[in-house]
Amino acid sequence: MNKIFFNFFISFIAVLTGLQAQNLSGSVTDSEDGEPLVGVNIVIQGQNQGAVSDFDGNFTISNFESGSTLVFSYVGYKTLNLKISPTDVLSDNISVLMDKDLSELDEIIVIGYGSQKLSDISGAVSTVNADAIEASSPVRVEDALQGQASGINIISSGSPGSKPTVLIRGITSYAGNDPLVIIDGISASIDDLNSLNPNDVKSVNVLKDAALASIYGVKGGSGVIVITTKSGERNSETKFTFSTSVGSQQVVKTIDVLNASEYAAILNEASVNAGEGIVFPNISDFGVGSNWQDEVLVDAPIVNHSITASGGSENTSYYVSAGYTGQDGVVAGGEKSFFNRTNFTTNFNTDLSEKTKLLINTNYSNIKGKSLAENGITSVLSNALNFDPTVSPFENGTFGISETITQEIVNPLAQIDNTYNENKVDKIQGKIELQYELMENLNITSRFGYTYVNIYDKGFVPFQFYGTGHNQTNANPDLTPIVTIDSEGNITSTHNRVFEGNTNFFNYTYELYGNYDFSINENHNFQTVAGFSIGEGKGSNISATNEDVPFNSWDYADVSAATGNATQQTSGSWQYVNRNLSYFGRVLYDYNEKYYASFTVRVDGSTSFGKNNKFGFFPSASIGWVVSKEDFFDEMPVLDYLKFRASYGTLGNDNINPQFSLISTFPSYVFSGTITPGSSLGSIPNDDVSWENQVQMNVGIDTRVFNDKVSLSVDYFKKTVDDLLFSPNLSLYLGVPSYPTTNIGSTESTGLDATISLDTSVGGLSISSDINFTTAENEVISINNGDKYIWGAGYGIPYRNIVRFEEGFSPGYFFGYVTDGIFQTQDEVNNHATQNGAVPGDIRFVDVNGDGIVNDNDRTQIGDPFPDFTIGWNLNLDYKAFDLSLFAYASVGNDIYRAYERNLNYTNRFASTLSRWTGPGTSFDEPRVTFVDSNNNSRASDRYIEDGSYLRIKNIQLGYSFPVSLVDVWGFDEVRAYVQVKNALTLTDYSGYDPEISVGGVLNTGIDYGTYPQPRIWSMGVNIKF
Amino acid sequence: MKNLKKILLLILVTSLFNRCTDHVDYEAIEGYQITSEIYFQQEADYDAALVGTYDVLQWLFFNIQLGAIASEITLCGGESATDYIGIQQIDDMTHYPENNVLRQIWQFLYEGVNRANYMEENKANIDFEGKEAMYGEVYFLRAYYYFELVKFFGDVPLFTEARLTAGQAGTLMRTPKDEVYAQIELDLQNAIASLPNSQSQVGRVNKYTAYALLGKVLLYQDKFAEAASALDNVIGVYSLVSDYGSQFLRFGENGPESVFEIQYSNQSNWYDWGCAHCSEGNYAIIMNGPRGWSGPEYAQGWSFNVPTEEFYNSFEEGDSRRDATVLDIEAFAATTGASYTEGYDHTGYFNNKYIPRAGESGGQTELNYLTNFRIIRYSDVLLMAAEAYNRGGIDDGLAQEFLNQVRRRAFGGDDNDISASGSALTDAIWEERKFELSLEGHRFFDLVRTGRASSLIAGFVEGKHEVFPIPQQEVDISGLTQNAGY
């Protein structure tokens, strides 16, 4: 009744005022390329009435009155206010052009339990959109963040599918620095990103400061990566996209090692220097010998295929995709080293009622892989670098062996052949979410997110032969078991062995929260959220091994098929569970989009915390001021936009396990020849242990100049972590139990993130470019622990410690001896501090503490693996149907420690040996060669430190979009083909394979164990939309 | 769709009130872990804890190795001059407080002390038959661990009541050596009082083991009369095997001459290079083997702890112990056609008492050798008794008799009997210890105890090298004073 009356009333008024109400139709297109814009929101100003443009950009508005203003809004475009004149109305089909909003400041950013316009955010956030991810076409989505977002440092490895080191704003913790990952509202970790298809990602936002991250409280201390996946559009026909690319990967650089005759000559000299005889009487026989690096490095393919369909009806939208990524390893190729991932993603949402929306996201992935030993003395690359070049790859149909190398180092081809393993991962991750509009602007969200992972591993150690007496040999040359008979006639034999393991993880989080947005007096705008979250994570593993695999064959390698008896079988298992319960709330406020403030609070409880500290409280606040909205600002030349931001708050890190006074049943002893189980105290608890408490301050400025063509954002931050979690080094007279993790240290990080962007066009050429600058300086302020340091990684045989986390230093710095050239004469040795075993030709080490003797106490800081700063540079050019994108990345000031040299007498040496010391004045940096290194020239020292700074052109992609006329004939909407080269060029002084070294942990960053190099990848691909 | 409202409300209510804050409590049982609160409630827990206290004995392979390497009779060897730098330095007497091997010895011995103390701490919990005898083993083991500590480091922190807690880190000072010896003697007297004369299981210590160790502890303090009377209890309880070399082979283990052996087994294939001592095998064995070995009888190893040519040649003519003690690898290879590669400090000789023998390890070869360490043999008891009777001026005749029992076995008759007395007899007993007990962990400590180290060991500085340095880490963390000269 009311409605009819209302319509009548409007018509009546219209007649009275001489205006006509009628239907208005038109179409909306992009002002630049004329593409129809789908889903543009069109409302009549001051009324609740409006429409949405359809698939062809067409819209119709009924009961339109001429003279009214239409407001067109669309994500990524400038909002357009259009006053419609009567003539327009009469023309019955108006065409509207919308301009892209190049500043993208009105982009909606998902910030955790809500979203906000980028321009409204007063915290620190970096964003990367789908285009940038697509342009870099990574195997793992986080690789696409490198250099694209300021404040993030990503160190990648070339190993197929491997996890990079991701640091958001420096290193603050010893216990863990991986950021939290949120995928569509679901908690995940960097490890989970192996299963996400980058093609499904719509945007990645990195929450860097406390104001934004503290909504995630104790998990947010290392920053938060918020990933939003693609979803369908309501009211649109089904749109398909198909993308495919194929590429080839090559290792560009090899390391100079000695060839066979150089090797033989050097070994002769080393033997003679040690007072022994010549090893190889006939050097000339050898020629260049085997180049083991060439033998193991191959060109390997990489492929990507994905198909998606998306669309929606009035009440429902959907996005489904299927993807496949296959990457073979450049070390040894795809038979023994690969990463294959298949994904199926379904994102679905529907209106259950006018006020209730249901969202179901499901991502299933299947990953298969095989791998070879990496990053250590026994890795394939280490063998390729260190193995004897005088040995032939194959001799008489079997792999060549060395008679003189009897430890660890083997023919890498034989090693590859003898490596058998597989890894299968099935993972299902998703959410079920209900959104209910309780009243206008008050929405309740109920979300259940889950991840289930099943990992199956298998490994097989076959009979293998690397030479008689080699410590990796477990068989005779004909691969029969080695049978030994002892003095009493007892027979023992070697065995091959198979391992199988099955691991399950299940995590869930249930969250319930309400969002309420309101305004007071039109100018005071509030966005609020409050809710709680409850979750659990469980993991369990069971594994078994057995010996005597039939036929010594991978085909029969299974615990069920192996014939070993009961004593040859072993089994193991482990499990864990953790739970958390959190409450959170946030108020965002702005006054007329000019003054901003926010306040956030989270309370976290966790099973990880000690009994006396179950709940932690994490508040934060921020303010912002858009100066350019002030009246006085209008007179400012050049400057179009200026905003100041500041935030302050606390975050946490809970990388600890529940603690108890545990009895270990591991000890055992032998009575009457039988192993008898025993017990001892294994660990001691700390009931007071709590989270690491981080206080972070951020100040930032955003500005745009020259008619919005250039924009600049700069943030400065300072993070202080108190209550740093450590397992302390206690008095040795306490014995060996593991002592409780305690909160006993603090660190501080400061840094600057900056982004400068340019968007312009010259003639038909549109140019967009941005430069990201990231720097962070870290220092360990205190460790309230006996000796004030904790060792990180080390390397080699014998093992040498090299990394320290120490009070007063940058976390994870390199620690060792300082070299000071070569002793040229015995006088120089005599005049130097006592250095045991030194003779002329040996390295002179600096007596740092000046006590007259060179020993362990003279070790000091010799390098830092983390860069002083990194810079990413993106350039995108569009000209007619062509597009070019280029991305370069530079890391400056990072040191690398070379740790791939085995240094056995008969292992190969590196090209620098050719300029060794052979007498006074012959060399001032390369020591003599000798079989008896009495000076320990190979001790951990700055001799192995190199500057790892580099500039790398990471990605060049040139695309061509086929003309619409042609594409139409093919039945497609859009066809784009491209060629791409990744890691095209690297400029560096570093002598190893790759200056970008990630081994997985922060405290072994920058140690080159023979790192898996990032290959150059040539690829070509096609994207089709229809 | 009104139902939806109800569903939402139900979810809200159940999740808020279901288990809320106790959701974040956690008990060890959820991870199937045993806590100390529920332990020491039954006899089996005590049995297991005692096994755990014995367990640490297996970790002490470097104690035995260094008894030879630190002395003049072997060189460190290994792959190169930098292989196991800690023991290379000890071989050269250039060691200093930063030394991984010494730190390990210190920490392991204290783990043994703490495990014994943990039993002491829980002694009163329950009563059961045989508890006193069981604690006799505990006190013996604690005495052994403290004795090793005193031998290596001199004055050391002493505590006996309970396992130390984290809060006690850095609170202890070094106790004078004499007081530690007094505690060792007390523990051994208590052990003697409660231990049985024999044990049903091979490898457990009995009353005579405790008497033998007490005799040794007293001899180290030059308490000759007390040592003689302690050792008297052991004389005649054990006997010398006729073939000297046989007792170092697999089937000579725990024989009639064995007073105390550290037991190892090859029955487990378990190993972890990050915890090499944690296996049930003897780690020292692989260290002492010939490098790149291809041949009969022996198996390959890492060529450490190699006897010097001088030592090999110092054996008297006709002494059957020479070939049982030292393997002349060149001669062996020449007769059997075996091959090997030379390591650092190659002398041509190998430690034939503790050497990898073919087939004596488990599936994981390096860390699972079954070879036991012979810690106290009856011939050691005889020689200690001889020394006590001689140096204490008690009875040189009896001393000669004990000494000559050992020599007759070595030479297969009494032609080589010693008839000296006084200090000449002392010298003869000391010299005999070198040939009879070499490579078994005694030599360096015998030289130090008898004041001969500086004259025989190159680089040995009197007033400094009698004890090893307190590990630097312990000095830093716990504020302990360092030994003189380091």
Chai-1 contact restraints between the chains, C-beta under 6 A:
chainA,res_idxA,chainB,res_idxB,connection_type,confidence,min_distance_angstrom,max_distance_angstrom,comment,restraint_id
A,S353,B,M1,contact,1.0,0.0,6.0,A-B,restraint_1
A,T356,B,L4,contact,1.0,0.0,6.0,A-B,restraint_2
A,T406,B,G292,contact,1.0,0.0,6.0,A-B,restraint_3
A,Y436,B,L8,contact,1.0,0.0,6.0,A-B,restraint_4
A,S446,B,L8,contact,1.0,0.0,6.0,A-B,restraint_5
A,S446,B,I11,contact,1.0,0.0,6.0,A-B,restraint_6
A,T468,B,S294,contact,1.0,0.0,6.0,A-B,restraint_7
A,G469,B,G292,contact,1.0,0.0,6.0,A-B,restraint_8
A,G469,B,W293,contact,1.0,0.0,6.0,A-B,restraint_9
A,G469,B,S294,contact,1.0,0.0,6.0,A-B,restraint_10
A,G469,B,Q300,contact,1.0,0.0,6.0,A-B,restraint_11
A,T484,B,A358,contact,1.0,0.0,6.0,A-B,restraint_12
A,T484,B,G359,contact,1.0,0.0,6.0,A-B,restraint_13
A,D486,B,A358,contact,1.0,0.0,6.0,A-B,restraint_14
A,D486,B,G359,contact,1.0,0.0,6.0,A-B,restraint_15
A,D486,B,E360,contact,1.0,0.0,6.0,A-B,restraint_16
A,E488,B,F251,contact,1.0,0.0,6.0,A-B,restraint_17
A,N490,B,G359,contact,1.0,0.0,6.0,A-B,restraint_18
A,T492,B,G359,contact,1.0,0.0,6.0,A-B,restraint_19
A,L512,B,L12,contact,1.0,0.0,6.0,A-B,restraint_20
A,V577,B,E30,contact,1.0,0.0,6.0,A-B,restraint_21
A,R579,B,H23,contact,1.0,0.0,6.0,A-B,restraint_22
A,R579,B,V24,contact,1.0,0.0,6.0,A-B,restraint_23
A,L581,B,H23,contact,1.0,0.0,6.0,A-B,restraint_24
A,L581,B,V24,contact,1.0,0.0,6.0,A-B,restraint_25
A,G605,B,V24,contact,1.0,0.0,6.0,A-B,restraint_26
A,S606,B,V24,contact,1.0,0.0,6.0,A-B,restraint_27
A,T607,B,V24,contact,1.0,0.0,6.0,A-B,restraint_28
A,T607,B,Y26,contact,1.0,0.0,6.0,A-B,restraint_29
A,K614,B,V24,contact,1.0,0.0,6.0,A-B,restraint_30
A,P658,B,Y26,contact,1.0,0.0,6.0,A-B,restraint_31
A,F660,B,A28,contact,1.0,0.0,6.0,A-B,restraint_32
A,F660,B,T35,contact,1.0,0.0,6.0,A-B,restraint_33
A,S661,B,T35,contact,1.0,0.0,6.0,A-B,restraint_34
A,S661,B,S36,contact,1.0,0.0,6.0,A-B,restraint_35
A,L662,B,Q33,contact,1.0,0.0,6.0,A-B,restraint_36
A,L662,B,T35,contact,1.0,0.0,6.0,A-B,restraint_37
A,I663,B,I34,contact,1.0,0.0,6.0,A-B,restraint_38
A,I663,B,S36,contact,1.0,0.0,6.0,A-B,restraint_39
A,I663,B,Y39,contact,1.0,0.0,6.0,A-B,restraint_40
A,P667,B,G52,contact,1.0,0.0,6.0,A-B,restraint_41
A,P667,B,D55,contact,1.0,0.0,6.0,A-B,restraint_42
A,Y669,B,V51,contact,1.0,0.0,6.0,A-B,restraint_43
A,Y669,B,Y54,contact,1.0,0.0,6.0,A-B,restraint_44
A,Y669,B,D55,contact,1.0,0.0,6.0,A-B,restraint_45
A,V670,B,Q263,contact,1.0,0.0,6.0,A-B,restraint_46
A,V670,B,S265,contact,1.0,0.0,6.0,A-B,restraint_47
A,F671,B,Q201,contact,1.0,0.0,6.0,A-B,restraint_48
A,F671,B,G203,contact,1.0,0.0,6.0,A-B,restraint_49
A,S672,B,Q201,contact,1.0,0.0,6.0,A-B,restraint_50
A,S672,B,V202,contact,1.0,0.0,6.0,A-B,restraint_51
A,I675,B,S265,contact,1.0,0.0,6.0,A-B,restraint_52
A,I675,B,Q267,contact,1.0,0.0,6.0,A-B,restraint_53
A,I675,B,S268,contact,1.0,0.0,6.0,A-B,restraint_54
A,I675,B,E280,contact,1.0,0.0,6.0,A-B,restraint_55
A,T676,B,V51,contact,1.0,0.0,6.0,A-B,restraint_56
A,G678,B,A48,contact,1.0,0.0,6.0,A-B,restraint_57
A,G678,B,V51,contact,1.0,0.0,6.0,A-B,restraint_58
A,G678,B,G52,contact,1.0,0.0,6.0,A-B,restraint_59
A,G678,B,D55,contact,1.0,0.0,6.0,A-B,restraint_60
A,S679,B,A48,contact,1.0,0.0,6.0,A-B,restraint_61
A,S679,B,A49,contact,1.0,0.0,6.0,A-B,restraint_62
A,S679,B,G52,contact,1.0,0.0,6.0,A-B,restraint_63
A,S680,B,G52,contact,1.0,0.0,6.0,A-B,restraint_64
A,S680,B,R115,contact,1.0,0.0,6.0,A-B,restraint_65
A,L681,B,Y118,contact,1.0,0.0,6.0,A-B,restraint_66
A,I684,B,A166,contact,1.0,0.0,6.0,A-B,restraint_67
A,L730,B,A166,contact,1.0,0.0,6.0,A-B,restraint_68
A,L730,B,A169,contact,1.0,0.0,6.0,A-B,restraint_69
A,S731,B,A169,contact,1.0,0.0,6.0,A-B,restraint_70
A,S731,B,G170,contact,1.0,0.0,6.0,A-B,restraint_71
A,S731,B,I477,contact,1.0,0.0,6.0,A-B,restraint_72
A,S731,B,S478,contact,1.0,0.0,6.0,A-B,restraint_73
A,L732,B,W106,contact,1.0,0.0,6.0,A-B,restraint_74
A,L732,B,Q107,contact,1.0,0.0,6.0,A-B,restraint_75
A,L732,B,E474,contact,1.0,0.0,6.0,A-B,restraint_76
A,Y733,B,Y110,contact,1.0,0.0,6.0,A-B,restraint_77
A,Y733,B,P157,contact,1.0,0.0,6.0,A-B,restraint_78
A,L734,B,L164,contact,1.0,0.0,6.0,A-B,restraint_79
A,L734,B,A169,contact,1.0,0.0,6.0,A-B,restraint_80
A,G735,B,Y110,contact,1.0,0.0,6.0,A-B,restraint_81
A,G735,B,E111,contact,1.0,0.0,6.0,A-B,restraint_82
A,G735,B,N114,contact,1.0,0.0,6.0,A-B,restraint_83
A,V736,B,E111,contact,1.0,0.0,6.0,A-B,restraint_84
A,Y739,B,A166,contact,1.0,0.0,6.0,A-B,restraint_85
A,G786,B,D476,contact,1.0,0.0,6.0,A-B,restraint_86
A,G786,B,I477,contact,1.0,0.0,6.0,A-B,restraint_87
A,D787,B,D476,contact,1.0,0.0,6.0,A-B,restraint_88
A,D787,B,I477,contact,1.0,0.0,6.0,A-B,restraint_89
A,N836,B,T94,contact,1.0,0.0,6.0,A-B,restraint_90
A,N855,B,Y96,contact,1.0,0.0,6.0,A-B,restraint_91
A,D856,B,E98,contact,1.0,0.0,6.0,A-B,restraint_92
A,V932,B,A81,contact,1.0,0.0,6.0,A-B,restraint_93
A,D933,B,S80,contact,1.0,0.0,6.0,A-B,restraint_94
A,D933,B,A81,contact,1.0,0.0,6.0,A-B,restraint_95
A,D933,B,T82,contact,1.0,0.0,6.0,A-B,restraint_96
A,S934,B,A81,contact,1.0,0.0,6.0,A-B,restraint_97
A,N936,B,T82,contact,1.0,0.0,6.0,A-B,restraint_98
